[in-house]
């Protein structure tokens, strides 16, 4: 049977809600493609979970072992953030696994795409919000260490502004710009291509 005939039969089965009652070669091929894309998304989540666990362990170690009190607070805060991120990834993985039991391939695709896209959107927003938090924490650590070493010297003089604060502001702006593009590329590498494939599969089903 030609491919067009397979597609016509698939369209008829979708319209009559009998997609799983009469499996054919086209359905099997579509299911294999769907499973492949969903599997890759889950692998990306597993990779991120592993990286988050490693980061959490490192942050906890520095929070406990670093000699400076202010740095221990700094790493302690990010230990909590990393651990919370691990649980968020585990929740995402559970949610994606639950979608496997969906009775409709099309709905499964839509739900998987929706869940993953929402995660990517929240992930990016969280990273952008985290940048000023990092800045505030870094300023706190710097001020604490500076006051501890030189308690009688002011850091709010014109000289300190031109030789310290201005370079720090420039470095922060460059760092934020770099993190913006890095996060974009990172998410595109892990999830962007898979989301695009899911969109194509959904569009293919809707056009049938």
C-alpha positions as CSV (number, residue, x, y, z in Angstrom):
1,X,0.0,0.0,0.0
2,X,1.3,3.5,-0.9
3,X,2.2,6.1,1.7
4,X,-0.8,8.3,0.7
5,X,-3.1,5.4,1.3
6,X,-1.6,4.8,4.7
7,X,-2.1,8.5,5.6
8,X,-5.7,8.4,4.4
9,X,-6.4,5.4,6.6
10,X,-4.6,7.1,9.6
11,X,-6.8,10.2,9.1
12,X,-10.0,8.1,9.1
13,X,-8.9,6.3,12.3
14,X,-8.2,9.6,14.1
15,X,-11.5,11.1,13.1
16,X,-13.3,8.0,14.3
17,X,-11.3,7.7,17.6
18,X,-10.1,4.3,16.5
19,X,-6.4,5.0,16.4
20,X,-5.4,2.1,18.4
21,X,-7.9,-0.4,17.2
22,X,-6.4,-1.0,13.8
23,X,-2.6,-0.6,13.9
24,X,-0.8,-0.3,10.6
25,X,2.7,0.3,9.4
26,X,2.2,4.1,9.4
27,X,1.0,4.1,13.0
28,X,4.0,2.0,14.0
29,X,6.4,4.3,12.3
30,X,4.8,7.3,13.9
31,X,4.9,5.7,17.3
32,X,8.6,4.9,16.9
33,X,9.3,8.5,16.0
34,X,7.3,9.8,18.9
35,X,9.0,7.4,21.4
36,X,12.4,8.5,20.0
37,X,11.8,12.2,20.6
38,X,10.2,11.7,24.0
39,X,13.1,9.4,25.0
40,X,15.6,12.1,24.0
41,X,13.8,14.7,26.1
42,X,13.9,12.3,29.1
43,X,17.6,11.7,28.6
44,X,18.2,15.5,28.6
45,X,16.3,15.7,31.9
46,X,18.4,12.9,33.3
47,X,21.6,14.7,32.2
48,X,20.5,17.9,33.9
49,X,19.6,16.0,37.0
50,X,23.0,14.5,37.2
51,X,24.7,17.9,36.7
52,X,22.4,19.5,39.3
53,X,23.3,16.8,41.8
54,X,27.1,17.3,41.2
55,X,26.6,21.0,41.6
56,X,24.7,20.5,44.8
57,X,27.4,18.3,46.3
58,X,30.1,20.8,45.4
59,X,28.1,23.7,46.9
60,X,27.4,21.8,50.1
61,X,31.1,20.9,50.4
62,X,32.3,24.5,50.0
63,X,29.5,25.7,52.4
64,X,30.8,23.4,55.1
65,X,34.6,23.5,54.4
66,X,35.4,27.0,53.2
67,X,37.2,29.0,55.9
68,X,35.5,32.3,55.2
69,X,32.1,32.7,57.0
70,X,30.7,35.0,54.2
71,X,31.6,32.5,51.5
72,X,30.0,29.7,53.5
73,X,26.8,31.7,53.5
74,X,27.2,32.3,49.8
75,X,27.7,28.6,49.0
76,X,25.0,27.6,51.5
77,X,22.4,29.7,49.7
78,X,23.3,28.2,46.3
79,X,23.3,24.7,47.9
80,X,19.6,25.2,48.7
81,X,18.9,26.5,45.2
82,X,20.7,23.5,43.6
83,X,18.9,21.0,45.8
84,X,15.6,22.6,45.0
85,X,16.4,22.4,41.3
86,X,17.2,18.7,41.7
87,X,13.7,18.1,43.1
88,X,12.2,20.2,40.3
89,X,13.9,18.0,37.7
90,X,12.7,14.9,39.4
91,X,9.2,16.2,39.4
92,X,9.5,17.0,35.7
93,X,10.7,13.4,35.0
94,X,7.8,11.9,36.9
95,X,5.4,14.1,35.0
96,X,6.9,13.1,31.6
97,X,6.7,9.4,32.6
98,X,3.0,9.7,33.5
99,X,2.3,11.0,30.0
100,X,3.3,7.5,28.6
101,X,-0.1,6.1,29.7
102,X,-2.1,8.6,27.6
103,X,-4.5,6.8,25.2
104,X,-4.0,9.3,22.4
105,X,-0.7,9.7,20.5
106,X,-1.6,13.2,19.5
107,X,-2.6,14.2,23.0
108,X,0.6,12.6,24.3
109,X,2.6,14.7,21.9
110,X,0.7,17.9,22.9
111,X,1.1,17.3,26.6
112,X,4.8,16.4,26.3
113,X,5.4,19.5,24.3
114,X,3.4,21.7,26.7
115,X,5.2,20.3,29.8
116,X,8.7,20.6,28.3
117,X,8.1,24.0,26.8
118,X,6.8,25.3,30.1
119,X,9.8,23.9,31.9
120,X,12.2,25.6,29.4
121,X,10.4,28.9,29.8
122,X,10.5,28.8,33.6
123,X,14.1,27.6,33.5
124,X,15.2,30.6,31.5
125,X,13.3,33.1,33.6
126,X,14.7,31.6,36.8
127,X,18.3,31.9,35.5
128,X,17.7,35.6,34.5
129,X,16.2,36.3,38.0
130,X,19.1,34.5,39.6
131,X,21.7,36.9,38.0
132,X,20.8,39.9,40.2
133,X,20.6,37.5,43.2
134,X,24.1,36.4,42.5
135,X,25.2,40.0,42.3
136,X,23.7,40.9,45.6
137,X,25.2,37.9,47.2
138,X,28.6,38.7,45.7
139,X,28.4,42.3,46.9
140,X,27.5,41.0,50.4
141,X,30.5,38.7,50.5
142,X,32.8,41.4,49.2
143,X,31.6,44.0,51.7
144,X,31.9,41.5,54.6
145,X,35.4,40.5,53.6
146,X,36.5,44.1,52.9
147,X,35.2,45.4,56.2
148,X,36.8,42.5,58.1
149,X,40.2,43.3,56.6
150,X,40.1,47.2,56.5
151,X,37.4,48.3,59.0
152,X,38.5,52.0,58.9
153,X,38.6,52.4,55.1
154,X,35.5,53.6,53.2
155,X,34.6,51.9,50.0
156,X,32.3,54.7,48.8
157,X,34.9,57.2,47.7
158,X,35.4,58.5,44.2
159,X,38.7,56.6,44.0
160,X,37.0,53.3,45.0
161,X,34.2,53.9,42.5
162,X,36.5,54.4,39.6
163,X,39.0,51.6,40.5
164,X,36.6,49.1,42.1
165,X,32.9,49.6,41.6
166,X,33.0,50.7,37.9
167,X,35.1,47.7,36.8
168,X,32.8,45.4,38.8
169,X,29.7,46.9,37.2
170,X,31.2,46.4,33.7
171,X,32.2,42.8,34.6
172,X,28.7,42.1,35.8
173,X,27.1,43.5,32.7
174,X,29.4,41.4,30.5
175,X,28.8,38.4,32.6
176,X,25.0,38.8,32.5
177,X,25.1,39.2,28.7
178,X,27.2,36.1,28.4
179,X,24.9,34.1,30.7
180,X,21.9,35.2,28.6
181,X,23.3,33.8,25.4
182,X,24.8,30.7,27.1
183,X,21.5,29.8,28.7
184,X,19.7,30.3,25.4
185,X,22.2,28.0,23.6
186,X,22.2,25.5,26.5
187,X,18.4,25.1,26.5
188,X,18.4,25.0,22.7
189,X,20.9,22.2,22.7
190,X,19.1,20.1,25.4
191,X,15.5,20.7,24.5
192,X,15.1,23.1,21.5
193,X,15.6,20.6,18.7
194,X,13.3,18.1,20.4
195,X,10.6,20.6,20.9
196,X,10.8,21.5,17.2
197,X,10.5,17.9,16.3
198,X,7.4,17.5,18.5
199,X,5.9,20.6,16.9
200,X,6.4,19.1,13.4
201,X,4.8,15.8,14.5
202,X,1.8,17.6,16.0
203,X,1.5,19.7,12.8
204,X,1.7,16.5,10.7
205,X,-1.2,14.9,12.6
206,X,-3.3,18.1,12.5
207,X,-2.8,18.4,8.7
208,X,-3.9,14.8,8.1
